[in-house]
Amino acid sequence: MSTLRLTAAQAAVRYLAKQFIEFDGSTIPYFAGVWAIFGHGNVAGLGPALHAARRKLPTLRAHNEQAMAHAAVAFAKAHARRRMMACTTSIGPGASNMVTAAALAHVNRLPVLFLPGDVFASRRPDPVLQQLEAFGDPTASVNDCFRPVSRYFDRITRPEQLLVSLPAALRVLLDPADCGPVTLALPQDVQTEAYDYPAEFFRRRVHRIRKPLPDAGELEAAAKALRASRKPLIIVGGGVKYAVAEKRLAAFAEEHGLPVAETQAGKGSLPWDHACNAGSIGVTGSEAANKLAARADVVLAMGTRLGDFATGSRALFADSKLIQLNVAAFDGAVMRSTCRFHARERRAACSVHATGARQPRSARPRASSPAPASATSWSLLSRSLHTTVPAIAGSLPSKFRLSVLNIAVPDGRWCAAMSRNWPSRKAVRTGISKSPSARSMNAWRTASMASGIETASRTCSALTEITPTAPSFRNRPAP
C-alpha cells in the first residue's frame, strides 16, 4: 500500500483541499478557504501546512475570532450549505471566542469546521500560556466548550486518528439532516507529529447532497389531510432555501392558490412581491400573516423548526392541524400534531408530520394515479391535491387575480388585502395610497415589521371581505 509521510496538520489540510461538491452540473471545491488567527497552538503546525497549500486552500487572515467564525457561518448560509469554510485559532481565549458563532451555526443547521488549537497532548509543558487549568480534570480545556454546540466533536490525540475523524466530520457537514458545526480540537504537539498515511486517503472526492425520497405511506397521509382543508397556510423556513427549492415552492403555491408566510430563516424563499407571499410570521411578523395563521385550519410547515418567535410561543395557530415537512425528524417533532409521520423530500429538504390540507385553485378534477417512485414530494402532493372538489376560486371573474391573502371562508366570500394584475394595476384600498401594489405591499410590510401590529392596522387596512360577484374591488370601503 502506497503511503505518504505527513504531519497531522499537513494531512488535515491536504484532505480538506481534496474535497469537492457537485452542484448544478459543475464540480467546485467544497471548502472555499480557512479563516485563521495564528498564535500558540496553531502557528507552528497548521500555519506552515496552510501556507504550503495556499493556492488550493486559501487562508484568510482575520483580526477577531468571533467575527471570522460568523463570516464562515454567513458564507455557508449564502451558499445554501453547498460550500463552507473552516476556522482555526490559538489556544484559550482565541478558541473560546468562536463558541458563540458555533452556537449560531448549530441552531441554524449550518456547516462550519472549527479547528482550534489545543494544549499539549503529552502534557509535558503543562500549563501553557492561557491554558484552562481544571483542578479535578487534566483532560479538560477551553475547547470542551464546543461540545454542546457541535454536531460532531473530537480531540485528536494521535495523528492517525484523522483517518477516522475527518471522514466522520465530512459526513456530518454534508448530511441534510445532521448538518451543523464540527469541531476537531488539535493539540499543538500532535499537529507536528508525523505518520505514514495511506495515499488513497488523499484522493480527490466529489460529494453530492443526498436527496432521499419520501415514504409513500406518509406522503399519502399528508395529501389526504391537505385535501380536507378549507383555509390552509404554508409556513416556510430556511430548509426550503438550503434545499434550493424556491422555484418548486413558488410553483406549488401558485398552482393551488396557497398563501405563504416566512420565518426569519426563510426570508427570501419567495420574492417579497410574489402573489402568494404574505410576509413574515410570528412575533416579528406582519398582521396579515398572523391573521392567516389564526384563521387557518391546516398549517403546512416546510423546512422550519417552528421556534417560539415564529409560533408566538405555540399560541399563534394552536387550534390548527399541523403538517411538518423537515429532513430532520428532530425538527419535525417539536410541535404536536394530530397525525404524526416522517417523510423525506428528495429536493425540497423535508421530514413530514401531518394533519391537515387544502383544496386546489383549479376547478378541473383530475384522475388520481399513483406517482412514479422517482417523483419528488412537490409533484406528488400537487397531483394528490387535484383530486379534490372544485375550488371557490373558480367562481371568481378571471380578470381578478387575487394575491397575498387568498383564503376561502365557508360562506363563499373571499378575504384579500392586496391584488395584482388588475386592469388598472392598482392596490386594494389600503389606507396608504392608490400606488402600484408592489409599493403598497412594501409600505404595508415595513409598517408591520417596524411599528408592530397596531401601526400596521392603521397604515394598511385590515382584511377586506369581498364577494366573488362584486363588480369592482377598487372602491369598496376598508373595514
N, C-alpha and C positions, 0 to 999 in steps of 0.2 A: 504494500500500500504506500503510495506516494505521500510524503509529509512535508510540511513547512514549519521551520522553527521560527516562532514569533513570540514576542512578549504578549501578555494578556491584553494590553492596551492596543497593540498593533493588530491582534486578532479581532478584537471587537470592532475597530474602525474598518478593517478590510471587510468584515462580514456585513456591516451596515451599508457599505458602498456597493455591495453586490446585490442589494435588494431592489427589485423593480416592480412596478404595478402596471397592469394593462387596463386602460380606460379609454372609452370612445375610440377604439381601434388603434390606439397608439400605446407605446410602452415607454414609460418615463421612470426616473429614479424615485423610489418611494420616500427616501429621506432627502429633503431639499438642502439640508445643512445641519450644522451643530452650533448652537449658541454657547458661548464659553466665557467664563471669567476665571482666569487661572490664578492659582495660589498653591499653598502647600496642600497636598492631597491629590492634585491632578496635573500640575505643571510639568513634573518630571516623567510622568507616564503617558497620559493622554496627550499632553502638549506636543511632544515630538511625533507621535503617531498621527495626530490630526494634521500637523504641518506637512508631513510626507504625503498625505492623501488629499491635500487641499484642492487639487484640480477635480477630483472625483467626488469629494465630500467637503464642500466649503465650510470654513469656520467663520462665524460671525462674532466679533468681539462686542461685548456689552459692558455697561457700567452699573447695572443694578440687576441682581439675580431675579427678583420678583418680576421686574418689567420684562426681562428677556423670556422668562417662562410664560408670562401672559401672552407675549408675542407669538410664542410657539403654539399656545392654545388657540389663539385667533387664526393663525395660519391653517391649522387643521380644520377649523370650522369653515373658513372661507373656501377651502378645497373639498368640502363635503366629505372629509375623512379619507380622501383618496391620496393625500400626501401629508407628510408630517415632518417634524423636526425633533432633534434631541437637544438636551441641555446638560452641561457639565459645570460643576463648581468645585470650590475648595472645601476643606473640612469645616465643620462647625457652623457659624452664622451664615456662611456662603450657601451651605446646603439648606439650612432651615428657612432661609428667605424664599425658597421655592415652594414651601409647603402650601401656602395659600393658593398658588396657581395650580398645584396638583389637585387640591380640593375642588377648584373650579372645573378642571378637566374631568374629574371623577363624577361630579354632579351632572355634567353635560355630556357624558359618554364620549369624550374626545380623546384621540390618541396623542400622547406625548411620551417620549422616552427620557427619563431622568437618569443621569449618570453622575451622581455626587461622589466626590472623593470621600474616603473613609479612613479611620485610624488604622495603624499598622495591625495586620492580622497576627503577626508574630508577637506583638506587644513588647518588643524589646526596647523601643524608645518611649515607652508609655510613662507619663502622659505627654502628648504632643501639644503644640500651641492650639488653643481654643477647643481642646478635646473635652467632651462632656464626661465627667467622672461620676459614674453611678456607683456609689459605695458598695451596694449589695449585688451588683451585676456587671462584671467586667466586659461582658459581650455587648452591652448597650452602648449606642452612640446617638448623636443627633439624628442620624438617618432613620432611626426607628420611628420617628415622627411621620415618615412617609407610609408606614404600613397601613393605617386605616384609610388613607386617601389614594391608594394604589390598587389597581385591579390585579397586579402581579408584583410581588416584591421578592428580591433575593439579594443576599450579601455574598459576593464572590470571594471566597477564602482560598481557592486554588485556581490556577489558570485554566485547568481542564474543565472546570465547572461551566465555562462558557459554552461548551459543546451541547449542554442541556438547556442552560438558561436563555441563551439568545434565541433559539427556535421557539421556546415557550413564550418569550416576550413578543415575538412576531405574531404568534398565534392569537394572543390577546389583542394586540394592536389592530389586527386585520379582521377580527371576528365582529360581525354587525351586532351581535347580542351582548358579548362580553367586553366590547371596546371600552377603553379608558386608559388612564396613565399607567405606565410601567416604570418601576424604579429598580435599577441594578446598582447597588452600592459597591464601589470599587476601592478597597483598601489600597493605599498608595504603594505599599511594598509588593502586593500581588500584581499591580499594573505592570511592573517592570520584570516580573518573573517570566522566564521563557518556557515554552512547551512545544513538543512536536505535534502540531495539529494536522489532521488529515486534509490533503489538498481538496478533496471533494467537499469539505465543509465550506469552502470559499467559492464554489461555482456560482455562476450567475443564476439567480432565481427570479422568476416572473410570477407575481401573485395576482389573483383575481378575487374580488369580493364575492363571497358566497351569496346566492340568491335562491334559497330553498323555497319550494312550492308550499302552499297552504294545505292543511289537512282537508280532504274533501268533505268529511262529515261536519267539521267545524265551520267550513265555508258555507255549507248549505244551511246550517243553523243561523248563521249571520244573515244570509239572504232572506230566509223565511221571516226572521224578525223584522228586517227592513221593509219587507212587503206589507206588513201590517201597520206601518207608521203613517201618521197623518201630518205631523209637524216636526220633521227631523231637523237636526243641525249637525254639521260637521265641525269638529274642532281639530286643528292641525298643529303639530309641534315640530321640533327640529328633526325628528326622524324622517319626515317627508323630504326635507332638504338633503339629509345625509344619504337618502336613497336615490337622490336625483329624480324624484317622482313628481316634480311640479307640473309638468305637462299632462301627466296622467290624472293628477288631481283636478286640474282645470277641466279636462275633457269629461271626467266623471261628474263634476259639479254642474257643468253646463248642460250635459245630456239630461240630467234628472232635475234640474232646477233647484239644487240644494244650496242653501246659504252656508258660507264657510267663515268660521271665526278662527283667529290665530292666537296662539300663546306667544310669549315673548321670544322663545326659541324658534317658533315657527314663522316669525315675521318675514315676509317676502315669499312665502310659499305660493301665494297668488299675488299678482300685481295689485298695488293699492287701489287702482281704479277698475279692477276687474268686476264684472257684473255680479258675481256671486260673493265678493269679499265684503263681509260685514264688519271687519276691523278686529281690533284686539278684544280679548275676553277676560273677564275676571276683575280683580281689584283695580288694576290699571287699565281696564278695557273701556270700550265705548258703551254708551247706553243701548245702542241698537243691538250689539252682540249679546249683551247681558239680558235684554228683554227676550231675545230669541231663545236664549238658553232657559230662561224661566218658563217660557211657554212650550218648549219642545217636549214631545212625548218620547222621543228617542234621540240620544246623542251618540254620534259615531266619532270616537276619538282616535285620531291617526297619528302615530309616532310621537305621542306625548305621554309623560308620566303623570299628568294631571296633578300638579303641585297645588299648594294652598292658594297661591295668588291667582291661578287660572280658574279654580273652582270656588273661590270665596270660602275657603275652609270647608269644602264639600257641601256648601249650602246653596250654591247657585242653581244647580239642577238636581237637587236631592230627590225629587219625585219622578225624574225621567228614567226611562230604561237606558241601559248603557252598553255600547259595543266598544271594546278597546282593541285597537289594531296596533300591535307592537311586536318587534322582533324578539324582545326580551320578555320572557314570561314574568319576571320580577316586576317590571313596569306595568304589565297588563293586569296584575293582581292588586294594585294599590287601592283601587276603589271597588266597592261592592258592585255586583251585577246579578241580575235575576238568573240568567243562564250563563254559565261560565265555560269558556273553551279557549284554546290557543290555536292560532293558525299562522303559518309563515308565508310572508309575501315575497315573491321572487324578486320583484324590482322595487316595490314600494316599502321596503323595510318594515315589516309588520308582524305581531302575535295577537290573536284575536280573542276577546272576551265578549260575549254577546248578550243582547236583549233588546231588540227594537227594530225600527225600519221606516221606509219611505216609499211613496208611490212616485213613479216617474213623470216627467213633463209630457212625454208623448202620449197621445190618446190611442195610438195604434197598438193593439195587442200582438204579441209575438208568441210563436210556439216555443215552448220550453224544450230545450235539448241539452243533453249532457255536454259540458265543456271539455275540450281536449285537455289531457294531462299537462300539456306544455303551456296552457294559457295562464296568465297571471291573475291575481285576485281582482284587480281592477276590472278586467274583461269579464271574469266570472260573475262578479257582483252586478256588473252592468247588465249582463244577459238575464240574470235572475230577476232584476227589478222590472224588466219589460213584460213580465207575465202578470202584472197587477192590473187593477181596474183603471180606466182612463183617468188622467189627472184633471184637476179643476182647471189647470192652465188651458185645456182645450176649449174652454168656454170663453176665453178672453179674445178680444179682437186681435188679429195678427199684428197690427201696427203698434200695439202696445207691448213692448218688451221690458218687463219689469226686471229690476236688478237689486242687488244688495239684500233686500228683505223680501223673499218670495214665500210667504207662509200661507198655506191654505188653512183657513179655520173651518170648523164643522158646518157653519151655516152658509158656506159658499162664498163668503166675502174674502177679499184679499187685503193683506197688510203690506204696505210699501212705504219706504222712506225716500227712495230715490228712483229714478228711471233713466234709461238710456235708449238711444235710437228712436226717440220720438221724432215726429216731423219737424218740430222746432228745436230739438235737442236741448231743451231747457230742463232744469231740475224741477222736481216736485216742489210745491210751495214749502219752503223750509224756514222762513223767517230770516234767512241770511240775505238772499238776493235771487234774482232770476238768471244768474250766470250759468254757464255750462255745468253739467252735472259733475264733471271732474273737479272743478274749482269748488263747488258747493260741498262735495264729498270731503275735500281736503280741509276746508274750514270746519266742517262738522266733526271730523276725526280729531283735528287739532284741539278744538274746544273740549271735546270729551276727554282727551288724554291730559291736557294741561290744567283744566279747571274743574274736572270732576263731573259727575252726573248732573248736578243741579245747573251748572252753567251750560252744559251741553243741551239740557232740556230747553233752556231759554234760547240758545243760539240756533239749534236745529229742532224744529217741531217734532213732537213725538210721532209715533207711527200713525199714518193716515189710513183709515179704513175706507175702502172704495169697493164698489160693486163691479162685477165683470162687465155689466152692460152700461156703465157710466159713459156718456158721450165724450167727456173731457175730464182729465185729471188735473189740468193745469190750474183751474180756477176754484178748485174745491178748498174751502177754508181749513186751516190747520186746527186740530182739536185744542 
